[in-house]
Each structure stands twice: as C-alpha cells, then as structure tokens.
Amino acid sequence: MSPDQLIERLERFPKTLAAVVSGLPDADARWRPDGGGWSILEIVTHVADEETDDFRTRLELTLRDPGEAWPPIDPESAAVERRYNEGDLAENLRRFEGQRRGSVQWLRSLNDPPWTNTHHHKLGDITAGDLLASWTAHDVLHLRQIVKRLFQLTERDAGASSTRYAGTWTA
C-alpha cells in the first residue's frame, strides 16, 4: 500500500469534483433519472456527509481502537431525512472541500499509523489500510455516477435525436 499516493488522490479529488459539477443549472443538479437513482446534488451531498460520518470517523476509530464499534450509517435514509435534493450544490461542494482539507491535514499529521489494525465488520475484516483505499475508491465511484448522470442528461435533452454516434455507455 502507498498511503502517501492515496492521500494525494484524496487531496486532489475536490478540484476534480468541482470541475465536473460547477456551473450546472439547478434543475440539472436536482434531476433524477427515471427508474430511480440519486441526482448530482444528492451525490455531492452524500460525498460531503460521508467525509465525516463514515470514512474519517471509522478510520480514526480503527487506528485508535479497532475493536470499538463504528457508529451506524444509513446513506439512503440520510438522503431522505436530510433532504439532500433540496440543498444547494455550490454550498455542499464548499462543505465537502472544507471537510476534505481537514481530513487530509489529519491524515498527514499521523505518525507511522498502524495500517494493519483490523476492525471486524459485517463485510469481513477491514484494515485501516483497506479503509484508506476504500475512501479513495469511493470518490471515484461517485465521480463515475455523476458522469453517468451527465450522460443521461444529454440523452434526455437530445429528445428524439440519438447519441449513438458518440459511442456506447459501457463504463
């Protein structure tokens, strides 16, 4: 594992996310595809909440005391209860950026952390290193989800016109 490279990826991600979502019309940010799925606003708000509610908290606990119970999270319920789709995209992006800066500062302040500390989870044993890698992967998975929404918005706006000349969506 290369923690420094993973932390650098975490540090760079807010700029990537901002480049993809900044300037979206409000209606597009709130749009949900037929058949279900989160809007871009809901995805960005989720990523902001996960920054503190999930990854940073759970990694800190695993490094300090891997046997300590993790606080429960329910992202689907949080999206409804916290009314993600009623929020403001720019505000949630700024909130994410600030939280991520704090996370990166905290990660860089760690002195030889025990990346092999293991928490017993319903998914199986998860090391602190697994959490750091998953945190970085979580960013990319949601970036892919946002890009898919942007593609779906293009198809929506194309109406009867086809997007097939662009290629197929097989990511």
C-alpha positions as CSV (number, residue, x, y, z in Angstrom):
1,M,0.0,0.0,0.0
2,S,1.2,3.5,-0.8
3,P,-0.6,5.7,1.8
4,D,1.1,8.9,0.5
5,Q,-0.3,8.4,-3.0
6,L,-3.8,7.6,-1.7
7,I,-3.7,10.7,0.4
8,E,-2.6,12.8,-2.6
9,R,-5.6,11.4,-4.5
10,L,-7.9,12.3,-1.7
11,E,-6.4,15.8,-1.7
12,R,-6.8,16.3,-5.5
13,F,-10.4,15.0,-5.7
14,P,-12.2,18.2,-4.6
15,K,-10.8,20.0,-7.6
16,T,-11.9,17.2,-9.9
17,L,-15.4,17.1,-8.5
18,A,-15.7,20.9,-8.7
19,A,-14.6,20.9,-12.3
20,V,-17.3,18.4,-13.2
21,V,-20.3,19.9,-11.3
22,S,-19.6,23.6,-11.0
23,G,-22.0,25.7,-13.1
24,L,-24.6,23.1,-13.6
25,P,-28.1,24.5,-13.9
26,D,-30.0,24.0,-10.7
27,A,-32.7,21.9,-12.5
28,D,-30.0,19.6,-13.9
29,A,-28.3,19.2,-10.5
30,R,-31.6,18.1,-9.0
31,W,-32.7,15.8,-11.8
32,R,-33.2,12.2,-11.1
33,P,-33.3,9.5,-13.8
34,D,-36.4,7.5,-14.4
35,G,-36.3,4.3,-12.5
36,G,-34.5,5.7,-9.5
37,G,-31.1,6.9,-8.6
38,W,-29.7,10.0,-6.9
39,S,-29.4,13.4,-8.5
40,I,-26.0,15.0,-8.9
41,L,-26.9,17.2,-5.9
42,E,-27.7,14.2,-3.8
43,I,-24.4,12.5,-4.8
44,V,-22.3,15.6,-3.9
45,T,-24.2,16.0,-0.6
46,H,-23.6,12.3,0.2
47,V,-19.9,12.6,-0.5
48,A,-19.8,15.6,1.9
49,D,-21.6,13.7,4.6
50,E,-19.5,10.6,4.1
51,E,-16.4,12.6,4.6
52,T,-17.1,12.9,8.3
53,D,-19.9,10.4,9.1
54,D,-18.1,7.5,7.5
55,F,-14.5,7.3,6.3
56,R,-12.7,9.8,8.6
57,T,-14.6,8.6,11.7
58,R,-14.2,4.9,11.0
59,L,-10.6,5.2,10.1
60,E,-9.8,7.2,13.2
61,L,-11.6,4.6,15.3
62,T,-9.8,1.7,13.6
63,L,-6.4,3.3,14.1
64,R,-7.1,4.1,17.7
65,D,-9.1,1.0,18.8
66,P,-10.0,-1.5,16.1
67,G,-12.4,-3.3,18.4
68,E,-14.5,-0.2,19.1
69,A,-17.9,-0.3,17.4
70,W,-18.4,2.0,14.5
71,P,-21.2,4.5,14.6
72,P,-24.0,3.3,12.3
73,I,-24.7,5.0,9.0
74,D,-27.5,4.7,6.5
75,P,-26.8,6.7,3.4
76,E,-30.1,6.0,1.7
77,S,-32.1,7.2,4.8
78,A,-29.8,10.2,5.2
79,A,-30.6,11.4,1.7
80,V,-34.3,11.4,2.5
81,E,-34.1,12.6,6.1
82,R,-31.6,15.4,5.4
83,R,-33.4,16.3,2.2
84,Y,-30.3,16.2,0.1
85,N,-32.1,17.2,-3.1
86,E,-33.4,20.4,-1.5
87,G,-29.9,21.7,-0.7
88,D,-27.6,23.9,-2.7
89,L,-25.0,22.3,-4.9
90,A,-22.3,25.1,-4.5
91,E,-22.8,25.1,-0.7
92,N,-22.4,21.3,-0.4
93,L,-19.4,21.4,-2.7
94,R,-17.8,24.0,-0.5
95,R,-18.7,22.0,2.6
96,F,-17.1,18.9,1.1
97,E,-13.9,20.8,0.1
98,G,-13.5,22.2,3.7
99,Q,-14.1,18.8,5.3
100,R,-11.7,17.1,2.9
101,R,-9.0,19.7,3.6
102,G,-9.4,18.8,7.3
103,S,-9.2,15.1,6.5
104,V,-6.0,15.4,4.5
105,Q,-4.4,17.6,7.3
106,W,-5.4,14.9,9.8
107,L,-4.1,12.1,7.7
108,R,-0.8,13.9,7.1
109,S,-0.4,14.5,10.9
110,L,-0.4,10.8,11.6
111,N,2.9,9.5,12.7
112,D,3.5,5.9,11.4
113,P,-0.1,4.8,11.7
114,P,-0.9,1.1,12.2
115,W,-2.4,0.5,8.7
116,T,-2.8,-3.2,9.6
117,N,-5.2,-2.6,12.5
118,T,-8.2,-4.6,11.8
119,H,-11.9,-4.0,12.5
120,H,-14.3,-6.9,12.4
121,H,-17.2,-5.8,10.1
122,K,-20.2,-7.5,8.6
123,L,-18.3,-7.4,5.3
124,G,-15.4,-9.2,6.9
125,D,-12.2,-8.0,8.4
126,I,-11.3,-4.5,7.3
127,T,-7.9,-3.0,8.0
128,A,-7.1,0.7,8.4
129,G,-5.3,0.4,5.0
130,D,-8.5,-1.0,3.5
131,L,-10.4,2.0,4.7
132,L,-7.9,4.5,3.3
133,A,-8.0,2.7,-0.1
134,S,-11.8,2.4,0.0
135,W,-12.1,6.1,0.8
136,T,-10.2,7.0,-2.3
137,A,-12.2,4.5,-4.4
138,H,-15.4,5.9,-3.0
139,D,-14.6,9.2,-4.6
140,V,-14.0,7.6,-8.0
141,L,-17.2,5.5,-7.8
142,H,-19.3,8.6,-7.2
143,L,-17.4,10.5,-9.9
144,R,-18.4,7.8,-12.3
145,Q,-22.0,8.0,-11.0
146,I,-22.0,11.8,-11.7
147,V,-20.6,11.3,-15.2
148,K,-23.3,8.8,-15.9
149,R,-25.9,11.4,-14.8
150,L,-24.4,13.9,-17.1
151,F,-24.6,11.4,-19.9
152,Q,-28.3,10.7,-19.0
153,L,-29.0,14.4,-19.1
154,T,-27.5,14.6,-22.6
155,E,-29.8,11.8,-23.7
156,R,-32.8,13.5,-22.0
157,D,-32.1,16.8,-23.8
158,A,-31.4,15.0,-27.1
159,G,-35.0,14.0,-27.3
160,A,-35.7,12.0,-30.4
161,S,-32.1,12.6,-31.6
162,S,-29.7,9.7,-30.9
163,T,-26.4,9.9,-29.1
164,R,-25.2,6.6,-30.6
165,Y,-22.6,8.3,-32.8
166,A,-20.7,9.3,-29.6
167,G,-20.3,5.7,-28.7
168,T,-21.9,3.5,-26.1
169,W,-22.1,3.8,-22.3
170,T,-20.1,0.8,-21.1
171,A,-18.1,2.0,-18.3
